[in-house]
Amino acid sequence: MPVEFVGALAGRNQFQGPQGGGQNLDLEFLRDLARAHENADFDRVLMLGGGESIVATGFAASVTENLGFMIPFRPGPLTPLQGAKSLAALDHVTKGRIRVHAITGITAEPGHGDFVTDKDERYARTSEYLDVLIRAWTSDAPFDHEGKYYQLRNVFSPVKPFQQPHPPVSFGGSSDAAYHVAARHCDLYALWAEPISDVKEQIAKLHAAAAAIGKPTPRVSLSVRLIVGKTEAQAWERAHSITEQLASNRRNAAPNPLFHGVQGTGTKRLLAAAERGERHDKCLWFGTATAVGATHDSTSLVGTPEQIVEALLDYYDIGVTTFLNRGYEPLYDAVDYGRWIIPAVREEVRRREEAAVKAASPVLQSA
């Protein structure tokens, strides 16, 4: 299966930390970063930020031609009909270049009217939300919905998506309940980078969840930072410098009042793996993850382009077909990934697929 690369797009340079960049959209930076990803031949970019991501996507689409966009969307207080209309309109603005990435979130966000704290309930609410969202996109007539979390009458969106029957939907999470939501609704399941043995375990759970309901198993995305150097020593020197800045940014940042010390399952998994060792497999490193408390996709592959390509292919061999790669110097890293990483991985995947077809041909001919 062809491999897909996803980068990341933000309205400001987030690596600058709390003392730099501010909170406002830097449209010049956003434009340059979007074009850098398109020129580097990324398939899509994950839109970073909060509620401004839909607006930022519209702007980024206007300054690019083919780049796709992965829209983080948090089911919850915003009604499914409002979500359906907004995302369908965005699909038209981008001429069918969006993927909707549903995020359940670590815990409630009372500032947004979200007070559901139980993890299983949060996943159940996400599943119900996606039921209504997709039906609103595809229904030609008003319908009622009577569920546990939403009671709706005359649901109808006159705005239908540009993509038919609807935009693709992806999902992420590491809790057992997350695999079942993904198997029911999504074609792509997003994981954070862990040691290969741990990722294989999660992929097996995803297969089991899909088999239990008779659905095809979603494809698998892996999020991992890439820290590239001309030599291995240079790459590790850069990795340690980045980690120190990340740790300094975290020390200088005010505590996030939303989480109150709550750790998601993904965070716990990363921290547990880090306790087993800072380095795993060929070049997977947890220094960047522990520097930020492992609150997001923050593990890294560190090495020369050849070493990183080899490590990515190891994940491809166990079933990963999408790589979400973003760096800590976003603009320059996007250029480097496009120069050294993306074409090399794609070429090797193409070569392997051709070899597999040739290997299967005698068997097919003899049959």
C-alpha positions in Angstrom: 0.0 0.0 0.0 1.4 3.5 -0.9 2.7 5.5 2.0 1.3 8.8 3.1 3.1 11.7 4.7 1.4 14.3 6.9 3.1 17.4 8.2 1.8 20.0 10.6 0.7 23.6 10.1 0.5 26.3 12.8 -0.2 30.0 12.7 3.0 30.7 14.6 6.3 29.1 15.4 5.3 27.0 18.5 8.9 25.9 19.2 9.6 29.5 20.4 7.7 28.7 23.5 5.7 31.0 25.8 8.1 33.9 25.4 8.0 34.0 21.7 5.5 34.0 18.9 2.5 35.3 20.9 -0.9 33.8 20.5 -2.0 35.5 17.3 -2.0 34.1 13.8 1.2 34.9 11.9 -0.2 34.8 8.4 3.2 35.1 6.6 4.6 32.2 8.6 1.4 30.2 8.0 1.7 30.9 4.2 5.4 30.0 4.0 5.0 26.8 6.0 2.0 25.7 3.9 3.9 26.2 0.7 7.0 24.5 2.1 5.0 21.4 2.9 3.4 21.4 -0.5 6.8 21.8 -2.2 8.2 19.0 0.0 5.4 16.7 -1.4 3.6 16.1 1.9 0.1 14.7 1.2 -1.5 16.6 4.1 -0.8 18.8 7.1 -2.4 18.5 10.5 -3.8 21.9 11.5 -2.5 22.9 14.9 -4.1 25.3 17.3 -7.5 25.6 18.7 -10.8 26.8 17.3 -9.0 28.9 14.8 -7.9 25.8 12.8 -10.9 26.0 10.4 -10.2 29.6 9.6 -6.5 28.9 9.2 -7.3 26.0 6.9 -9.3 28.3 4.6 -6.4 30.7 4.4 -3.8 27.9 3.8 -6.0 26.4 1.1 -6.0 29.8 -0.7 -2.2 29.9 -0.9 -1.7 26.2 -2.0 -3.1 24.1 -4.8 -2.9 20.4 -3.8 -2.0 20.2 -0.2 -4.5 18.3 1.9 -5.6 19.3 5.5 -6.3 17.2 8.5 -8.7 19.1 10.7 -8.6 18.3 14.5 -12.2 18.4 15.6 -13.4 17.8 19.1 -16.9 16.3 19.4 -18.7 17.6 22.4 -20.6 20.8 23.2 -20.7 22.0 19.5 -23.8 20.2 18.1 -23.2 17.6 15.4 -25.3 19.7 13.0 -23.2 22.7 13.6 -20.1 20.6 13.0 -21.5 19.0 9.9 -22.3 22.4 8.3 -19.0 24.0 9.2 -16.9 21.1 7.9 -19.0 20.6 4.8 -18.5 24.3 4.0 -14.8 24.0 4.6 -14.7 21.0 2.3 -16.0 23.2 -0.5 -13.6 26.0 0.3 -10.7 23.6 -0.1 -12.3 21.8 -3.0 -12.3 18.5 -1.2 -8.9 18.6 0.5 -9.9 18.0 4.1 -9.8 15.0 6.4 -11.7 15.3 9.7 -9.6 14.1 12.7 -11.9 13.5 15.7 -10.2 14.1 19.1 -11.9 13.0 22.3 -9.4 14.9 24.5 -7.8 14.0 27.8 -10.5 15.4 30.0 -13.4 17.8 30.2 -13.0 21.5 29.2 -15.5 23.4 31.3 -14.6 26.6 29.4 -16.2 25.1 26.4 -19.2 23.7 28.3 -17.7 20.2 28.5 -18.2 18.6 31.8 -17.9 14.9 30.9 -14.9 13.5 32.7 -15.4 9.7 32.6 -13.1 8.3 29.8 -15.5 5.6 28.6 -18.4 8.1 28.5 -16.2 10.5 26.5 -15.5 7.9 23.9 -19.1 6.8 23.8 -20.1 10.4 23.2 -17.6 10.7 20.4 -19.0 7.6 18.7 -22.6 9.0 18.9 -21.4 12.4 17.6 -19.8 10.8 14.6 -23.0 8.8 13.9 -25.0 12.0 13.7 -22.3 13.9 11.9 -21.9 11.4 9.1 -25.7 11.0 8.8 -26.1 14.8 8.5 -23.6 14.8 5.7 -25.3 12.0 3.7 -29.0 12.4 4.5 -31.3 13.9 1.9 -34.1 14.5 4.3 -34.4 15.7 7.9 -34.1 13.1 10.6 -34.5 12.8 14.4 -31.8 11.5 16.7 -32.6 10.2 20.2 -29.3 9.2 21.9 -27.7 9.2 25.3 -25.8 12.4 24.7 -27.8 14.1 21.9 -31.5 14.5 21.5 -32.1 16.2 18.2 -35.1 17.0 16.0 -35.3 17.8 12.2 -31.5 17.4 11.7 -30.7 18.5 8.2 -27.7 20.1 6.6 -28.5 21.8 3.2 -24.7 22.1 2.7 -23.3 18.7 1.6 -19.6 18.0 1.5 -17.6 18.4 -1.7 -16.2 14.9 -1.2 -18.8 12.2 -1.6 -20.2 10.5 0.3 -18.3 12.6 2.9 -14.8 13.6 3.9 -12.6 10.9 5.4 -12.6 10.6 9.2 -9.7 9.7 11.3 -9.3 9.1 15.0 -6.7 8.7 17.7 -6.3 7.3 21.2 -4.6 4.6 23.2 -7.5 3.5 25.5 -9.2 0.2 24.8 -12.4 2.1 24.0 -10.7 4.1 21.3 -10.0 1.1 19.1 -13.8 0.4 18.9 -14.7 3.9 18.0 -12.1 3.9 15.3 -13.2 0.6 13.9 -16.8 1.8 13.7 -16.3 5.2 12.1 -12.8 5.7 10.6 -10.5 4.8 7.8 -7.4 5.9 9.6 -6.3 5.4 13.2 -3.6 7.7 14.7 -1.0 6.4 17.2 2.0 8.1 18.8 5.4 6.6 18.2 6.3 3.9 20.7 8.8 1.0 20.5 7.9 -1.3 17.6 6.7 -4.1 19.9 4.3 -1.8 21.6 2.9 -0.4 18.3 2.4 -4.0 17.1 0.4 -4.6 20.2 -1.9 -1.6 19.5 -2.3 -2.6 15.9 -3.4 -6.1 17.0 -6.0 -4.5 19.2 -7.3 -2.4 16.3 -7.6 -5.5 14.1 -9.5 -7.3 16.9 -11.9 -4.4 17.4 -12.6 -4.3 13.6 -13.1 -8.0 13.3 -15.5 -8.0 16.2 -18.0 -5.8 14.3 -17.2 -7.1 10.8 -15.5 -3.9 9.6 -12.3 -3.5 7.6 -9.4 -2.5 9.8 -8.6 1.2 9.5 -5.2 2.1 8.2 -2.6 3.2 10.8 -0.9 6.5 11.2 2.2 7.0 13.4 3.1 10.4 14.8 6.9 10.9 15.4 9.2 13.8 15.3 12.3 13.6 13.0 15.6 15.1 14.1 17.9 14.9 11.2 21.7 15.5 11.0 24.3 15.1 8.3 26.1 12.7 10.7 24.8 10.7 13.6 26.8 12.8 16.0 25.4 16.0 14.6 21.8 14.6 14.9 22.3 13.7 18.5 23.9 17.1 19.3 20.8 18.8 17.8 18.5 16.5 19.7 20.0 17.3 23.0 19.9 21.1 22.2 16.2 20.8 21.2 15.4 18.9 24.4 17.0 21.5 26.6 15.0 24.3 24.9 11.8 22.2 25.3 12.4 21.7 29.0 13.2 25.4 29.4 9.9 26.4 27.7 8.0 24.0 29.9 9.6 25.4 33.1 8.8 28.9 32.0 5.2 28.2 31.0 2.2 28.6 33.3 0.6 25.3 34.3 -2.3 24.3 32.0 -5.5 24.8 34.1 -7.5 22.5 31.9 -5.8 19.2 32.8 -5.3 19.5 36.6 -2.7 16.9 36.5 -4.8 14.4 34.5 -2.7 12.1 32.3 -4.2 10.4 29.2 -3.5 6.8 28.4 -1.1 7.8 25.6 1.0 9.9 28.0 1.1 7.1 30.5 2.3 4.7 27.8 5.1 7.0 26.6 6.3 7.6 30.2 6.2 3.9 30.9 8.3 3.2 27.8 10.7 6.0 28.8 11.2 4.3 32.1 12.4 1.2 30.3 15.0 3.2 28.5 15.5 6.5 26.8 16.5 4.9 23.4 14.6 2.0 21.7 14.9 0.1 18.5 17.2 1.7 15.9 16.9 5.4 16.8 13.6 6.1 18.7 14.3 8.6 21.5 12.2 9.6 24.4 14.2 12.6 25.5 11.9 15.1 23.7 8.8 13.4 25.2 9.9 13.4 28.8 11.0 17.1 28.4 7.4 18.1 27.8 5.7 15.5 30.0 4.7 13.3 27.1 1.5 15.2 26.8 1.4 15.0 23.0 3.2 13.3 20.1 6.7 14.1 21.2 8.9 11.0 20.7 11.6 11.4 18.1 13.6 9.5 15.5 17.2 10.8 15.7 19.9 10.2 13.1 21.1 10.6 9.6 18.5 10.6 6.8 19.5 7.0 6.0 18.9 5.9 9.6 15.6 7.6 9.9 14.4 6.2 6.6 15.3 2.7 7.8 13.4 3.3 11.1 10.3 4.5 9.3 10.3 1.5 7.1 10.5 -0.8 10.1 7.1 0.7 11.2 5.8 0.4 7.6 6.7 -3.3 7.8 4.4 -3.8 10.8 1.4 -2.1 9.2 1.9 1.7 9.4 1.0 3.4 6.1 0.8 7.1 7.2 3.5 9.0 8.9 2.8 12.3 10.7 6.1 13.9 10.9 6.8 17.4 12.2 9.9 19.0 13.5 11.0 21.5 16.1 12.2 24.0 13.5 9.0 23.7 11.3 9.9 25.5 8.1 13.5 24.2 7.8 12.5 20.7 8.9 9.7 20.5 6.3 12.2 21.3 3.6 14.7 18.7 4.8 12.0 16.0 5.1 11.0 16.7 1.5 14.6 16.5 0.4 15.9 13.5 2.3 13.1 11.5 3.9 9.9 11.5 1.9 11.2 10.5 -1.5 13.5 7.9 -0.1 10.7 6.2 1.9 8.3 6.3 -1.1 10.9 4.9 -3.4 11.7 2.0 -1.1 8.0 1.3 -0.5 7.4 1.3 -4.3 10.4 -1.1 -4.8 9.1 -3.5 -2.1 5.6 -3.5 -3.6 7.0 -4.3 -7.1 9.1 -7.1 -5.6 6.0 -8.5 -3.8 4.0 -8.5 -7.1 6.8 -10.3 -8.9 7.2 -12.8 -6.2 3.5 -13.6 -6.3 3.3 -13.8 -10.1 4.7 -17.4 -10.5 2.2 -18.5 -7.9 -0.7 -16.8 -9.7 0.4 -18.2 -13.1 0.7 -21.8 -11.8 -2.7 -21.5 -10.2 
